[in-house]
């Protein structure tokens, strides 16, 4: 079980690094790694609570994610948990970065 937690931490570190390189310079300066960790956990909570993980992938292997809805949830949760006040566009960058990281893990389609 400890190995599983270590792998999750390593994956989170890689995701955070990717998102830092993905988001705007202004947002990058505004966020700590702890903030990004909070957002990753909150995105995961949203996916669990809203059935995203339960969806069957389409023919391209994709599931439907409403980026704006996830971003709105992040704005609300960040304020609720005193992480900070963020606007929708900032949170869209985070969600898009997390999704792009996942896409890159899947790798290019092989023909």
C-alpha positions as CSV (number, residue, x, y, z in Angstrom):
1,X,0.0,0.0,0.0
2,X,2.9,2.4,0.7
3,X,4.2,1.8,-2.8
4,X,0.7,2.8,-4.2
5,X,0.9,6.1,-2.3
6,X,4.4,6.7,-3.5
7,X,3.3,6.1,-7.1
8,X,0.3,8.5,-6.7
9,X,2.7,11.2,-5.3
10,X,5.1,10.7,-8.2
11,X,2.2,11.0,-10.7
12,X,1.0,14.1,-8.9
13,X,4.5,15.6,-9.0
14,X,4.6,15.0,-12.8
15,X,1.1,16.4,-13.3
16,X,2.0,19.5,-11.3
17,X,5.2,20.0,-13.2
18,X,3.2,19.7,-16.5
19,X,0.5,22.1,-15.4
20,X,3.1,24.6,-14.3
21,X,4.5,24.6,-17.8
22,X,1.0,24.7,-19.4
23,X,-0.5,27.6,-17.5
24,X,0.1,31.3,-18.1
25,X,3.1,33.0,-16.3
26,X,0.7,35.2,-14.3
27,X,-1.2,32.2,-12.9
28,X,2.1,30.3,-12.4
29,X,3.3,33.0,-10.0
30,X,0.0,33.0,-8.2
31,X,0.0,29.3,-7.4
32,X,2.0,27.1,-5.0
33,X,2.6,23.4,-5.6
34,X,0.2,22.9,-2.6
35,X,-2.4,24.9,-4.4
36,X,-2.0,22.7,-7.5
37,X,-2.2,19.6,-5.4
38,X,-5.5,20.9,-3.9
39,X,-6.8,21.5,-7.4
40,X,-5.8,18.0,-8.6
41,X,-7.6,16.4,-5.7
42,X,-10.6,18.6,-6.2
43,X,-10.7,17.8,-9.9
44,X,-10.6,14.1,-9.0
45,X,-13.4,14.6,-6.5
46,X,-15.5,16.3,-9.2
47,X,-14.9,13.5,-11.6
48,X,-15.9,10.9,-9.0
49,X,-19.0,12.8,-7.8
50,X,-20.2,13.6,-11.3
51,X,-19.8,10.2,-13.0
52,X,-16.9,11.2,-15.2
53,X,-14.9,8.1,-14.2
54,X,-18.0,5.9,-14.8
55,X,-18.4,7.0,-18.5
56,X,-17.7,4.6,-21.3
57,X,-15.1,6.0,-23.6
58,X,-16.2,6.9,-27.1
59,X,-14.7,5.4,-30.3
60,X,-11.6,7.6,-29.8
61,X,-11.2,6.5,-26.2
62,X,-12.4,9.8,-24.8
63,X,-14.9,10.7,-22.2
64,X,-17.0,13.9,-22.1
65,X,-15.6,16.4,-19.6
66,X,-17.4,19.8,-19.2
67,X,-14.2,21.9,-18.6
68,X,-16.2,25.0,-17.7
69,X,-18.3,23.1,-15.1
70,X,-15.1,21.6,-13.5
71,X,-13.5,25.1,-13.5
72,X,-16.6,26.6,-11.8
73,X,-16.4,23.9,-9.2
74,X,-12.7,24.7,-8.6
75,X,-13.5,28.4,-8.2
76,X,-16.1,27.6,-5.6
77,X,-14.0,25.0,-3.7
78,X,-10.9,27.2,-3.6
79,X,-12.9,30.0,-2.0
80,X,-14.7,27.6,0.4
81,X,-11.4,26.1,1.6
82,X,-9.6,29.5,1.7
83,X,-7.1,28.5,-1.0
84,X,-7.7,31.8,-2.8
85,X,-10.0,33.7,-5.1
86,X,-9.6,32.7,-8.7
87,X,-11.6,33.5,-11.8
88,X,-13.1,31.0,-14.2
89,X,-10.4,31.5,-16.9
90,X,-7.6,30.7,-14.5
91,X,-9.3,27.5,-13.4
92,X,-10.0,26.6,-17.0
93,X,-6.2,26.7,-17.6
94,X,-5.7,24.2,-14.7
95,X,-8.4,21.8,-15.9
96,X,-7.2,22.0,-19.5
97,X,-3.6,21.3,-18.3
98,X,-4.7,18.3,-16.3
99,X,-6.6,16.9,-19.2
100,X,-3.7,17.6,-21.6
101,X,-1.4,15.7,-19.3
102,X,-3.7,12.8,-19.3
103,X,-3.8,12.9,-23.1
104,X,-0.1,12.8,-23.3
105,X,0.1,9.8,-21.0
106,X,-2.2,8.0,-23.4
107,X,0.3,8.7,-26.2
108,X,-0.3,9.2,-29.9
109,X,-2.8,6.9,-31.6
110,X,-1.1,4.0,-33.4
111,X,-2.2,3.2,-36.9
